[in-house]
Amino acid sequence: MPSHSVDRWHDLRAQLPERSRLLAVSKGHPATAIQEIAALGQTAFGESRLQEAQRKQAELDDLALNWHFIGRLQSNKVRAVVRAFGVIHSLESWSLAERIARIASEENRSPEVFLQVKLRPDPNKGGWSAAELLDVWPRLRELPALRIRGLMTMAPQGLTSQERHVLFGECAALADRLALPERSMGMSGDWREAVAAGSTWLRLGSALFGPRPPVKDG
C-alpha cells in the first residue's frame, strides 16, 4: 500500500506551475522513502548531511538520481561534497567559492551552484547581502569549474506571509539583475509565497515526506 508521500507528491505536483520544480528534501528519511518517490518520476533529491547522503547514494546507485547539497557547507567537506553532488545550493562566501572552484578543477568536475543571499538580518544563516553580492559578482563569474545557476535564499522565522513574498520577490529581482535563470526559494512552510514570487526550485521535506522519523540511539 502506498504511503502518504505518494499522495503528497501528486498533490504538490498538481499545484506547481511548470517553472517551479520540486526538490525532494530527503534528509532524515530512509532510502526506501526515496525509492518510493523516485518510482513516480522524481529524480532531484536534497541532502544536507554528507555521511547520511553517501550511505543512501551507495544503496540507491542503481537509480538515476540528481543529488543536491542543501546544507551549510564546511570547508573541510568541500572535496567530498563536490564528488558526491552535482548541485550545491549553499555557496555563501567568496572564500568558499574559491575553494569549491579549486577543488572542482582538481576533481575534473563542474558542479552547478546557487549563491546564497541573506536579504534580512538573521544570525542563524549565512550568505551575501545584495550589495555584497553585486560587489563580488565580477570575480565570482570568472572562477573556473563553477556553473553558477542562480540564487538561494531562506526567509527568517517570524515573517508574515506578505513579508516572505516581498523577500522572495527581492531575491528573484536580484537573480534577474545578474541574468541568472534559477531561484532556489521556498520550503515546506512558505513554498506558496515562493512560487508566487517566481521560484524555480522548491526545497520540500516535511510537506512531501511528513515528519522525519526520530533518530535512533547508536
Backbone as ProteinMPNN parsed JSONL, in Angstrom:
{"seq_chain_A": "MPSHSVDRWHDLRAQLPERSRLLAVSKGHPATAIQEIAALGQTAFGESRLQEAQRKQAELDDLALNWHFIGRLQSNKVRAVVRAFGVIHSLESWSLAERIARIASEENRSPEVFLQVKLRPDPNKGGWSAAELLDVWPRLRELPALRIRGLMTMAPQGLTSQERHVLFGECAALADRLALPERSMGMSGDWREAVAAGSTWLRLGSALFGPRPPVKDG", "coords_chain_A": {"N_chain_A": [[0.836, -1.198, 0.0], [0.654, 2.178, -0.926], [2.49, 4.886, 0.608], [1.675, 7.908, 2.489], [3.287, 9.767, 1.305], [3.255, 9.4, -1.429], [0.705, 10.307, -2.199], [0.996, 12.965, -1.365], [3.043, 13.834, -3.051], [1.831, 13.724, -5.621], [-0.193, 15.599, -5.161], [1.252, 17.964, -4.634], [2.67, 18.288, -7.046], [0.546, 18.771, -8.754], [-0.179, 21.301, -7.99], [1.927, 22.957, -8.617], [3.349, 25.395, -10.799], [4.668, 25.118, -14.153], [7.254, 26.161, -14.216], [8.284, 25.823, -11.691], [10.171, 23.636, -9.959], [10.311, 20.604, -8.076], [12.302, 19.92, -5.393], [13.035, 17.208, -3.648], [13.462, 16.996, -0.346], [15.221, 14.854, 1.306], [16.611, 14.353, 3.603], [17.142, 12.722, 6.679], [15.273, 10.807, 6.158], [14.639, 7.415, 5.173], [16.318, 5.358, 2.669], [14.402, 3.818, 1.415], [12.163, 5.451, 1.35], [12.954, 7.333, -0.493], [13.177, 5.716, -2.766], [10.487, 5.099, -3.207], [9.341, 7.569, -3.968], [10.948, 8.148, -6.128], [10.093, 6.238, -7.921], [7.844, 7.393, -8.935], [8.742, 9.195, -10.711], [10.225, 11.26, -9.725], [13.328, 12.807, -9.62], [15.167, 14.556, -8.47], [16.824, 15.063, -5.489], [17.378, 16.309, -2.207], [19.952, 16.691, 0.155], [21.55, 17.283, 3.323], [23.374, 16.331, 5.078], [26.434, 14.962, 4.92], [27.569, 12.289, 5.33], [25.284, 10.739, 5.777], [24.007, 11.116, 3.326], [25.856, 9.914, 1.587], [25.658, 7.223, 2.323], [23.05, 6.649, 1.48], [23.273, 7.157, -1.256], [24.995, 5.106, -2.028], [23.362, 2.927, -1.523], [21.35, 3.343, -3.334], [22.427, 3.276, -5.865], [21.678, 2.202, -8.248], [19.731, 3.734, -9.315], [18.906, 6.524, -11.38], [19.525, 9.323, -10.161], [19.452, 12.791, -9.237], [21.49, 14.505, -7.186], [21.322, 17.005, -4.76], [23.119, 19.248, -2.78], [22.169, 20.801, 0.138], [22.761, 21.817, 2.589], [24.603, 23.786, 5.069], [27.829, 24.35, 4.008], [30.788, 23.068, 5.073], [34.229, 23.949, 5.014], [36.105, 21.881, 5.142], [34.768, 19.764, 4.083], [34.361, 20.112, 1.445], [35.604, 18.793, -0.77], [34.595, 16.149, -0.662], [31.863, 16.689, -0.944], [31.782, 17.863, -3.489], [32.478, 15.649, -4.993], [30.288, 13.999, -4.551], [27.888, 15.306, -5.123], [25.963, 16.883, -7.653], [24.879, 19.387, -7.645], [25.026, 22.343, -5.743], [23.53, 24.171, -3.248], [24.273, 26.129, -1.46], [26.349, 28.099, -1.55], [28.052, 30.469, 0.053], [29.991, 32.402, 0.499], [32.926, 34.288, -0.512], [35.413, 33.04, 0.013], [34.637, 30.37, 0.234], [33.657, 29.947, -2.326], [36.004, 30.189, -3.861], [37.389, 27.966, -2.893], [35.701, 25.789, -3.597], [35.791, 26.068, -6.388], [38.528, 25.605, -6.932], [38.895, 22.956, -5.956], [36.961, 21.579, -7.436], [38.05, 21.866, -9.994], [40.398, 20.367, -9.658], [39.256, 17.878, -9.303], [38.157, 17.446, -11.7], [35.514, 18.203, -12.197], [32.371, 19.922, -12.591], [30.384, 21.484, -10.873], [26.954, 22.542, -10.552], [26.004, 25.572, -9.062], [24.365, 27.453, -6.502], [24.162, 30.752, -5.388], [24.116, 31.834, -2.136], [22.007, 34.147, -0.639], [21.419, 36.619, 1.836], [18.875, 38.422, 2.71], [17.588, 39.627, 4.757], [18.152, 40.504, 8.19], [19.556, 37.844, 10.022], [20.737, 35.87, 12.395], [21.19, 33.164, 12.296], [21.787, 32.289, 9.785], [23.883, 32.206, 6.871], [25.366, 34.024, 4.093], [25.437, 36.32, 1.271], [24.742, 39.833, 1.359], [22.637, 41.829, -0.793], [24.113, 44.013, -1.786], [26.752, 43.209, -1.216], [26.964, 40.923, -2.827], [26.641, 41.979, -5.408], [28.964, 43.456, -5.518], [31.008, 41.515, -5.458], [30.424, 39.98, -7.605], [31.632, 40.283, -10.31], [34.103, 38.964, -9.93], [33.296, 36.445, -9.047], [32.01, 35.281, -11.288], [34.134, 34.75, -12.9], [35.466, 32.609, -11.891], [36.867, 29.366, -12.316], [35.395, 26.221, -13.35], [32.967, 26.326, -11.952], [29.491, 26.302, -12.383], [27.445, 28.745, -12.239], [24.221, 28.936, -11.389], [22.063, 30.213, -10.183], [20.315, 31.972, -7.525], [19.978, 31.405, -3.997], [17.823, 31.617, -1.23], [16.621, 31.963, 2.157], [13.809, 32.466, 4.197], [13.732, 34.33, 7.206], [12.583, 33.193, 10.435], [9.388, 34.14, 11.744], [8.419, 36.039, 9.978], [5.643, 37.542, 8.264], [3.235, 36.196, 5.902], [3.007, 37.98, 3.728], [5.377, 39.439, 4.046], [7.261, 37.46, 3.576], [6.709, 36.936, 0.896], [7.484, 39.375, -0.277], [10.223, 39.335, 0.335], [11.085, 37.058, -1.145], [10.493, 38.007, -3.667], [12.393, 40.046, -3.911], [14.724, 38.541, -4.025], [14.316, 37.178, -6.434], [14.321, 39.365, -8.19], [16.956, 40.227, -7.904], [18.305, 38.008, -8.94], [17.437, 38.226, -11.591], [18.696, 40.639, -12.268], [21.332, 39.847, -12.322], [21.259, 38.179, -14.42], [20.711, 35.479, -13.987], [19.209, 32.311, -14.23], [17.897, 30.691, -12.327], [16.094, 30.249, -9.213], [16.315, 29.288, -6.046], [14.098, 28.967, -3.828], [11.909, 28.839, -1.082], [10.423, 26.624, 1.188], [8.945, 23.939, 3.098], [7.15, 25.366, 4.723], [6.681, 27.782, 3.46], [6.362, 27.653, 0.719], [4.345, 28.409, -1.059], [4.304, 31.22, -1.159], [6.829, 31.552, -2.259], [6.552, 30.357, -4.781], [4.715, 32.144, -5.921], [6.381, 34.315, -6.159], [8.14, 33.567, -8.095], [9.825, 31.311, -7.843], [12.07, 28.744, -8.91], [13.038, 26.387, -7.925], [11.875, 24.407, -5.371], [12.422, 23.55, -2.094], [11.444, 20.93, -0.547], [10.613, 19.136, 2.272], [9.197, 18.065, 4.816], [6.643, 18.653, 3.858], [6.389, 16.892, 1.841], [7.428, 14.292, 2.603], [6.459, 14.075, 5.157], [6.752, 14.26, 8.805], [10.132, 13.914, 9.984], [11.462, 10.746, 10.884], [12.203, 9.721, 14.299], [15.563, 9.971, 15.525], [17.497, 7.146, 16.037], [19.135, 5.873, 18.916], [22.622, 5.18, 18.993]], "CA_chain_A": [[0.0, 0.0, 0.0], [1.5, 3.368, -0.993], [2.484, 5.75, 1.776], [1.098, 9.227, 2.271], [4.195, 10.548, 0.475], [2.813, 9.297, -2.826], [-0.41, 11.251, -2.358], [1.51, 14.328, -1.233], [3.802, 14.147, -4.266], [0.865, 14.028, -6.687], [-0.891, 16.832, -4.814], [2.18, 19.077, -4.83], [2.933, 18.455, -8.482], [-0.647, 19.344, -9.373], [-0.28, 22.707, -7.614], [3.095, 23.73, -9.026], [3.441, 25.788, -12.201], [5.712, 24.393, -14.883], [8.597, 26.707, -13.956], [8.71, 25.523, -10.32], [10.496, 22.217, -9.81], [10.285, 20.096, -6.705], [13.483, 19.25, -4.854], [12.573, 16.4, -2.518], [14.47, 17.039, 0.715], [15.101, 13.512, 1.878], [17.446, 14.184, 4.795], [16.429, 12.149, 7.812], [14.338, 9.768, 5.713], [15.395, 6.26, 4.681], [16.432, 5.149, 1.231], [13.148, 3.263, 0.902], [11.26, 6.58, 1.07], [13.422, 7.904, -1.757], [12.797, 4.773, -3.824], [9.05, 5.195, -3.46], [9.078, 8.794, -4.716], [11.649, 8.033, -7.408], [9.27, 5.415, -8.808], [6.828, 8.259, -9.537], [9.392, 10.059, -11.676], [11.018, 12.283, -9.043], [14.755, 12.491, -9.747], [16.003, 15.508, -7.732], [16.73, 14.873, -4.043], [18.254, 17.201, -1.466], [20.509, 16.201, 1.408], [22.404, 18.267, 3.969], [24.352, 15.641, 5.921], [27.262, 14.271, 3.939], [27.689, 10.844, 5.532], [23.961, 10.154, 5.547], [23.771, 11.115, 1.882], [26.727, 8.92, 0.952], [25.08, 5.895, 2.552], [21.884, 6.494, 0.609], [23.733, 7.086, -2.635], [25.514, 3.757, -2.246], [22.237, 1.993, -1.514], [20.465, 3.647, -4.465], [23.268, 3.578, -7.028], [21.061, 1.686, -9.465], [18.756, 4.72, -9.773], [19.471, 7.731, -11.989], [19.035, 10.422, -9.346], [20.246, 14.012, -9.195], [21.662, 14.824, -5.777], [21.568, 18.416, -4.473], [23.548, 19.516, -1.41], [21.419, 21.981, 0.555], [23.16, 22.244, 3.929], [25.739, 24.689, 5.179], [28.978, 23.574, 3.548], [32.031, 23.318, 5.785], [35.347, 23.946, 4.066], [36.811, 20.596, 5.145], [33.961, 18.748, 3.412], [34.105, 20.531, 0.068], [36.007, 17.785, -1.753], [33.642, 15.04, -0.637], [30.589, 17.167, -1.485], [31.962, 18.024, -4.933], [32.468, 14.307, -5.582], [29.024, 13.281, -4.339], [26.712, 16.085, -5.513], [26.058, 17.657, -8.879], [24.35, 20.732, -7.423], [25.252, 22.87, -4.397], [22.617, 25.302, -3.071], [24.636, 26.924, -0.284], [27.624, 28.807, -1.692], [27.671, 31.645, 0.82], [31.08, 33.347, 0.73], [33.978, 34.289, -1.534], [36.424, 32.031, 0.323], [34.077, 29.069, -0.104], [33.604, 29.879, -3.79], [37.364, 29.901, -4.336], [37.747, 26.586, -2.533], [34.929, 24.878, -4.442], [36.308, 26.166, -7.752], [39.839, 24.941, -6.998], [38.75, 21.514, -5.78], [36.222, 21.057, -8.595], [39.015, 21.77, -11.091], [41.268, 19.223, -9.371], [38.465, 16.655, -9.436], [37.61, 17.432, -13.063], [34.062, 18.308, -12.087], [31.833, 21.263, -12.818], [29.077, 21.482, -10.195], [26.058, 23.688, -10.593], [25.956, 26.175, -7.739], [23.48, 28.568, -6.191], [24.764, 31.707, -4.467], [23.187, 32.069, -1.038], [21.886, 35.548, -0.26], [20.697, 36.889, 3.085], [18.265, 39.714, 2.422], [17.074, 40.148, 6.014], [19.017, 40.08, 9.3], [19.259, 36.518, 10.558], [22.001, 35.366, 12.947], [21.308, 31.721, 12.101], [22.029, 31.966, 8.384], [24.94, 32.915, 6.174], [25.016, 34.498, 2.76], [25.748, 37.687, 0.887], [23.704, 40.842, 1.143], [22.557, 42.187, -2.206], [25.24, 44.888, -2.11], [27.983, 42.41, -1.202], [26.987, 40.05, -3.983], [26.893, 42.794, -6.596], [30.368, 43.863, -5.499], [31.896, 40.385, -5.72], [29.94, 39.26, -8.78], [32.58, 40.175, -11.417], [35.108, 37.951, -9.62], [32.644, 35.133, -8.965], [31.713, 34.679, -12.588], [35.385, 34.386, -13.56], [36.034, 31.41, -11.286], [36.746, 28.185, -13.178], [34.74, 24.962, -12.942], [31.652, 26.52, -11.349], [28.371, 26.741, -13.226], [26.556, 29.5, -11.358], [22.9, 28.805, -11.999], [21.031, 31.067, -9.625], [20.417, 32.41, -6.142], [19.196, 30.694, -2.994], [17.589, 32.358, -0.007], [15.683, 31.417, 3.132], [13.137, 33.503, 4.974], [13.858, 34.177, 8.66], [11.366, 32.888, 11.173], [8.655, 35.273, 12.278], [7.878, 36.926, 8.953], [4.288, 37.263, 7.785], [3.175, 35.689, 4.534], [3.31, 39.084, 2.812], [6.801, 39.762, 4.173], [8.006, 36.415, 2.861], [6.511, 37.152, -0.54], [8.336, 40.505, -0.654], [11.602, 38.854, 0.39], [11.35, 36.201, -2.302], [10.482, 38.865, -4.843], [13.681, 40.727, -3.975], [15.705, 37.557, -4.486], [14.074, 36.96, -7.867], [14.764, 40.553, -8.917], [18.417, 40.219, -7.906], [18.705, 36.998, -9.927], [17.226, 38.823, -12.916], [19.73, 41.656, -12.479], [22.573, 39.138, -12.623], [20.963, 37.3, -15.559], [20.748, 34.091, -13.53], [17.875, 31.791, -14.523], [17.294, 29.845, -11.299], [15.856, 30.801, -7.881], [16.031, 28.239, -5.074], [13.376, 29.7, -2.788], [10.699, 28.207, -0.595], [10.483, 25.331, 1.853], [7.611, 23.383, 3.358], [6.266, 26.319, 5.365], [6.477, 29.04, 2.721], [6.566, 27.434, -0.704], [3.336, 29.095, -1.873], [4.798, 32.577, -1.384], [7.974, 31.454, -3.149], [6.032, 30.119, -6.127], [4.132, 33.396, -6.401], [7.468, 35.252, -6.457], [8.918, 33.096, -9.232], [10.807, 30.277, -7.532], [12.224, 27.649, -9.876], [13.324, 25.181, -7.155], [11.267, 24.392, -4.045], [13.099, 22.557, -1.269], [10.327, 20.459, 0.276], [10.861, 17.929, 3.039], [8.039, 17.579, 5.561], [5.441, 18.769, 3.028], [6.361, 15.722, 0.964], [7.663, 13.041, 3.316], [5.932, 14.092, 6.507], [7.783, 14.473, 9.836], [11.256, 12.982, 9.97], [11.41, 9.759, 11.977], [13.172, 10.013, 15.35], [16.892, 9.383, 15.39], [17.705, 6.053, 16.995], [20.413, 5.887, 19.618], [23.595, 4.216, 18.482]], "C_chain_A": [[0.873, 1.251, 0.0], [1.399, 4.199, 0.285], [1.826, 7.083, 1.438], [1.992, 10.091, 1.382], [3.779, 10.523, -0.993], [1.678, 10.275, -3.092], [0.08, 12.687, -2.29], [2.264, 14.744, -2.495], [2.859, 14.521, -5.403], [0.155, 15.349, -6.42], [0.001, 18.055, -5.043], [2.431, 19.335, -6.308], [1.745, 19.103, -9.19], [-0.764, 20.839, -9.102], [0.853, 23.57, -8.161], [3.011, 24.135, -10.487], [4.637, 25.104, -12.856], [7.11, 24.876, -14.52], [9.151, 26.283, -12.594], [8.916, 24.025, -10.151], [10.623, 21.84, -8.339], [11.601, 19.406, -6.397], [13.047, 18.523, -3.587], [13.673, 16.324, -1.468], [14.329, 15.773, 1.555], [15.963, 13.311, 3.109], [16.593, 13.673, 5.96], [15.439, 11.066, 7.447], [15.13, 8.628, 5.067], [15.414, 6.169, 3.162], [15.142, 4.593, 0.641], [12.138, 4.368, 0.575], [11.648, 7.258, -0.24], [13.015, 7.01, -2.925], [11.323, 4.926, -4.21], [8.715, 6.423, -4.293], [9.759, 8.754, -6.076], [10.841, 7.219, -8.407], [8.168, 6.222, -9.486], [7.411, 9.168, -10.612], [10.192, 11.19, -11.063], [12.494, 11.905, -9.12], [15.648, 13.382, -8.899], [15.754, 15.364, -6.237], [17.778, 15.719, -3.338], [18.671, 16.608, -0.137], [21.429, 17.269, 1.994], [23.447, 17.641, 4.897], [25.154, 14.689, 5.039], [27.272, 12.76, 4.129], [26.36, 10.128, 5.32], [23.678, 10.048, 4.055], [24.613, 10.053, 1.182], [26.197, 7.507, 1.148], [23.89, 5.653, 1.621], [22.3, 6.371, -0.848], [24.278, 5.704, -2.967], [24.378, 2.743, -2.347], [21.368, 2.144, -2.76], [21.234, 3.877, -5.756], [22.721, 3.012, -8.335], [20.029, 2.646, -10.039], [19.465, 5.945, -10.338], [18.897, 8.951, -11.281], [19.998, 11.601, -9.419], [20.302, 14.48, -7.747], [22.067, 16.279, -5.6], [22.013, 18.54, -3.017], [22.924, 20.829, -0.964], [21.84, 22.505, 1.922], [24.278, 23.262, 3.904], [27.01, 23.883, 4.921], [30.234, 23.998, 4.308], [33.211, 23.128, 4.84], [36.05, 22.596, 4.01], [36.012, 19.477, 4.475], [33.714, 19.067, 1.939], [34.45, 19.431, -0.923], [34.999, 16.632, -1.812], [32.297, 15.459, -1.216], [30.679, 17.338, -2.998], [31.927, 16.67, -5.627], [31.076, 13.685, -5.577], [27.795, 13.997, -4.897], [26.973, 16.862, -6.796], [25.633, 19.097, -8.734], [24.576, 21.117, -5.965], [24.427, 24.139, -4.244], [23.115, 26.323, -2.055], [26.036, 27.531, -0.39], [27.428, 30.208, -1.114], [28.792, 32.657, 1.039], [32.118, 33.241, -0.387], [35.012, 33.2, -1.252], [35.922, 30.627, -0.008], [33.997, 28.897, -1.613], [34.966, 29.537, -4.363], [37.732, 28.44, -4.064], [36.993, 25.578, -3.395], [35.479, 24.879, -5.858], [37.638, 25.428, -7.894], [39.681, 23.425, -6.92], [37.981, 20.895, -6.944], [37.146, 20.915, -9.798], [39.929, 20.569, -10.895], [40.547, 17.9, -9.59], [37.861, 16.494, -10.838], [36.09, 17.384, -13.058], [33.637, 19.751, -12.278], [30.447, 21.353, -12.192], [28.26, 22.718, -10.524], [25.974, 24.255, -9.184], [24.924, 27.288, -7.693], [24.196, 29.451, -5.174], [23.742, 32.048, -3.389], [23.19, 33.548, -0.653], [21.05, 35.654, 1.012], [20.163, 38.316, 2.987], [17.571, 40.328, 3.632], [18.03, 39.718, 7.121], [18.588, 38.73, 9.849], [20.558, 35.913, 11.074], [22.226, 33.882, 12.695], [21.658, 31.325, 10.675], [23.175, 32.8, 7.82], [24.44, 33.426, 4.834], [25.415, 35.943, 2.538], [24.523, 38.597, 1.002], [23.674, 41.152, -0.352], [23.751, 43.032, -2.61], [26.545, 44.116, -2.164], [28.077, 41.529, -2.44], [27.267, 40.837, -5.269], [28.36, 43.214, -6.675], [31.296, 42.731, -5.913], [31.553, 39.66, -7.021], [30.943, 39.192, -9.932], [33.667, 39.131, -11.176], [34.498, 36.554, -9.571], [32.474, 34.501, -10.342], [32.958, 34.339, -13.391], [36.017, 33.127, -12.982], [35.858, 30.209, -12.215], [35.9, 27.099, -12.534], [33.353, 25.132, -12.348], [30.64, 26.949, -12.399], [27.367, 27.43, -12.307], [25.188, 29.587, -12.019], [21.881, 29.793, -11.446], [21.337, 31.47, -8.204], [19.55, 31.521, -5.254], [19.005, 31.611, -1.802], [16.589, 31.625, 0.868], [15.079, 32.567, 3.92], [13.369, 33.279, 6.457], [12.524, 33.805, 9.294], [10.701, 34.177, 11.635], [8.101, 36.239, 11.261], [6.435, 36.554, 8.645], [4.353, 36.718, 6.369], [3.536, 36.784, 3.526], [4.787, 39.451, 2.866], [7.669, 38.711, 3.485], [7.895, 36.601, 1.359], [7.4, 38.295, -1.026], [9.803, 40.075, -0.682], [11.947, 38.004, -0.829], [11.344, 37.009, -3.597], [11.788, 39.614, -5.008], [14.774, 39.78, -4.473], [15.552, 37.311, -5.99], [14.555, 38.15, -8.688], [16.283, 40.628, -8.985], [18.946, 39.179, -8.892], [18.532, 37.532, -11.339], [18.324, 39.829, -13.234], [21.059, 41.021, -12.867], [22.427, 38.177, -13.801], [21.125, 35.823, -15.197], [19.347, 33.497, -13.635], [17.157, 31.107, -13.369], [17.161, 30.579, -9.965], [15.446, 29.651, -6.969], [15.417, 28.92, -3.855], [12.153, 28.898, -2.384], [10.936, 26.822, -0.033], [9.064, 24.935, 2.259], [6.648, 24.4, 3.952], [5.967, 27.569, 4.576], [6.576, 28.878, 1.203], [5.547, 28.163, -1.569], [3.754, 30.537, -2.173], [5.979, 32.563, -2.359], [7.534, 31.214, -4.599], [5.471, 31.404, -6.718], [5.2, 34.406, -6.795], [8.391, 34.753, -7.56], [9.971, 32.06, -8.935], [10.853, 29.223, -8.635], [12.602, 26.337, -9.195], [12.735, 25.333, -5.759], [11.865, 23.247, -3.255], [12.099, 22.035, -0.228], [10.663, 19.127, 0.946], [9.605, 17.426, 3.714], [6.75, 17.672, 4.758], [5.288, 17.571, 2.102], [6.432, 14.416, 1.75], [6.957, 12.947, 4.66], [7.063, 14.305, 7.505], [8.912, 13.457, 9.711], [11.132, 12.001, 11.127], [12.442, 10.09, 13.041], [14.484, 9.307, 15.118], [17.066, 8.324, 16.462], [19.077, 6.18, 17.647], [21.327, 4.821, 19.045], [23.59, 4.143, 17.005]], "O_chain_A": [[1.755, 1.375, 0.85], [0.366, 4.214, 0.954], [1.471, 7.357, 0.291], [1.513, 11.045, 0.769], [3.937, 11.512, -1.709], [1.69, 10.99, -4.095], [-0.364, 13.535, -3.064], [2.134, 15.88, -2.953], [3.069, 15.53, -6.075], [-0.074, 16.131, -7.342], [-0.451, 19.063, -5.586], [2.405, 20.48, -6.758], [1.925, 19.893, -10.117], [-1.374, 21.568, -9.885], [0.744, 24.796, -8.166], [2.644, 23.32, -11.334], [5.511, 24.574, -12.169], [8.054, 24.085, -14.514], [10.357, 26.374, -12.364], [7.964, 23.245, -10.193], [10.992, 22.652, -7.491], [11.973, 18.432, -7.052], [12.729, 19.152, -2.578], [14.693, 15.667, -1.675], [13.437, 15.653, 2.395], [16.041, 12.193, 3.618], [15.476, 14.138, 6.185], [14.826, 10.464, 8.329], [16.184, 8.865, 4.478], [14.629, 6.818, 2.47], [14.823, 4.871, -0.515], [11.352, 4.237, -0.364], [10.788, 7.702, -1.001], [12.561, 7.503, -3.957], [10.968, 4.888, -5.388], [7.906, 6.347, -5.217], [9.223, 9.262, -7.061], [10.897, 7.479, -9.609], [7.617, 5.789, -10.498], [6.672, 9.833, -11.338], [10.777, 11.998, -11.785], [12.871, 10.8, -8.727], [16.788, 13.008, -8.624], [14.627, 15.521, -5.767], [18.913, 15.838, -3.798], [17.843, 16.084, 0.608], [22.016, 18.064, 1.26], [24.302, 18.343, 5.437], [24.613, 13.733, 4.483], [27.008, 12.022, 3.18], [26.319, 9.038, 4.75], [23.178, 9.031, 3.575], [24.127, 9.369, 0.282], [26.277, 6.682, 0.238], [23.752, 4.573, 1.047], [21.738, 5.567, -1.591], [24.05, 5.19, -4.061], [24.429, 1.817, -3.157], [20.726, 1.187, -3.192], [20.762, 4.586, -6.644], [23.245, 3.309, -9.409], [19.502, 2.41, -11.126], [20.508, 6.354, -9.827], [17.914, 9.54, -11.731], [21.198, 11.431, -9.634], [19.275, 14.812, -7.155], [23.034, 16.739, -6.208], [21.363, 18.001, -2.121], [23.121, 21.86, -1.608], [21.33, 23.531, 2.372], [24.834, 23.567, 2.849], [27.233, 22.849, 5.551], [30.684, 25.139, 4.2], [33.191, 22.254, 3.973], [36.541, 22.2, 2.953], [36.517, 18.366, 4.314], [32.949, 18.375, 1.268], [33.665, 19.159, -1.832], [34.604, 16.199, -2.895], [31.653, 14.67, -1.907], [29.739, 16.991, -3.713], [31.402, 16.556, -6.734], [30.723, 12.935, -6.486], [26.765, 13.362, -5.122], [28.051, 17.421, -6.999], [25.965, 19.941, -9.567], [24.345, 20.314, -5.061], [24.595, 25.084, -5.015], [22.423, 27.311, -1.811], [26.814, 27.482, 0.563], [26.733, 31.037, -1.701], [28.575, 33.673, 1.698], [32.181, 32.244, -1.107], [35.445, 32.508, -2.174], [36.69, 29.788, -0.476], [34.246, 27.804, -2.123], [35.075, 28.692, -5.251], [38.319, 27.77, -4.914], [37.587, 24.612, -3.873], [35.621, 23.82, -6.47], [37.847, 24.708, -8.87], [40.263, 22.694, -7.722], [38.317, 19.799, -7.39], [37.039, 19.943, -10.546], [40.209, 19.835, -11.843], [41.156, 16.918, -10.013], [37.149, 15.529, -11.114], [35.468, 16.631, -13.808], [34.437, 20.677, -12.144], [29.443, 21.304, -12.901], [28.804, 23.799, -10.746], [25.882, 23.5, -8.216], [24.649, 27.963, -8.685], [24.77, 28.949, -4.208], [22.636, 32.496, -3.692], [24.241, 34.126, -0.376], [20.11, 34.889, 1.231], [20.903, 39.285, 3.159], [17.026, 41.428, 3.543], [18.66, 38.667, 7.007], [17.407, 38.499, 10.108], [21.397, 35.486, 10.28], [23.343, 33.392, 12.864], [21.81, 30.138, 10.386], [23.405, 33.937, 8.233], [23.268, 33.285, 4.486], [25.692, 36.687, 3.479], [23.397, 38.16, 0.764], [24.588, 40.776, -1.087], [24.344, 42.8, -3.664], [27.361, 44.339, -3.058], [29.147, 41.402, -3.036], [28.045, 40.395, -6.114], [28.927, 43.315, -7.763], [32.266, 42.957, -6.638], [32.321, 38.815, -7.48], [31.102, 38.114, -10.504], [34.11, 38.477, -12.12], [35.122, 35.587, -10.009], [32.764, 33.319, -10.53], [32.863, 33.712, -14.446], [37.002, 32.626, -13.525], [34.805, 30.057, -12.834], [35.719, 27.073, -11.316], [32.618, 24.15, -12.248], [30.9, 27.845, -13.201], [26.54, 26.772, -11.675], [25.019, 30.221, -13.061], [20.941, 30.175, -12.144], [22.465, 31.333, -7.731], [18.541, 30.966, -5.688], [19.936, 32.311, -1.405], [15.818, 30.787, 0.4], [15.769, 33.527, 4.265], [13.221, 32.154, 6.935], [11.463, 34.08, 8.734], [11.37, 35.179, 11.887], [7.384, 37.171, 11.625], [6.05, 35.39, 8.753], [5.397, 36.771, 5.718], [4.286, 36.538, 2.581], [5.386, 39.744, 1.832], [8.691, 39.039, 2.882], [8.876, 36.441, 0.633], [8.01, 38.186, -2.09], [10.536, 40.412, -1.612], [12.98, 38.21, -1.467], [12.11, 36.721, -4.517], [12.25, 39.802, -6.133], [15.642, 40.177, -5.251], [16.54, 37.244, -6.721], [15.13, 37.972, -9.762], [16.84, 41.043, -10.001], [19.921, 39.433, -9.599], [19.391, 37.315, -12.194], [18.827, 39.862, -14.357], [21.822, 41.591, -13.647], [23.361, 37.449, -14.136], [21.613, 35.024, -15.996], [18.387, 34.115, -13.176], [15.936, 30.951, -13.412], [17.993, 31.418, -9.62], [14.351, 29.105, -7.107], [16.128, 29.389, -2.967], [11.45, 28.347, -3.23], [11.552, 25.964, -0.666], [8.094, 25.542, 1.803], [5.443, 24.312, 3.713], [5.096, 28.349, 4.962], [6.84, 29.844, 0.487], [5.853, 28.506, -2.711], [3.582, 31.02, -3.292], [6.109, 33.461, -3.19], [8.087, 31.805, -5.527], [5.722, 31.718, -7.881], [4.97, 35.255, -7.657], [9.336, 35.45, -7.928], [10.93, 31.93, -9.695], [9.83, 28.858, -9.213], [12.503, 25.277, -9.813], [13.059, 26.283, -5.045], [11.821, 22.097, -3.693], [11.934, 22.629, 0.837], [10.955, 18.133, 0.282], [8.998, 16.462, 3.246], [5.848, 16.856, 4.95], [4.188, 17.273, 1.636], [5.589, 13.536, 1.577], [6.863, 11.865, 5.24], [8.21, 14.509, 7.106], [8.685, 12.294, 9.378], [10.741, 12.385, 12.229], [13.47, 10.687, 12.723], [14.528, 8.196, 14.588], [16.817, 8.568, 17.643], [20.055, 6.549, 16.996], [20.897, 3.731, 18.667], [24.356, 3.375, 16.422]]}, "name": "protein", "num_of_chains": 1, "seq": "MPSHSVDRWHDLRAQLPERSRLLAVSKGHPATAIQEIAALGQTAFGESRLQEAQRKQAELDDLALNWHFIGRLQSNKVRAVVRAFGVIHSLESWSLAERIARIASEENRSPEVFLQVKLRPDPNKGGWSAAELLDVWPRLRELPALRIRGLMTMAPQGLTSQERHVLFGECAALADRLALPERSMGMSGDWREAVAAGSTWLRLGSALFGPRPPVKDG"}
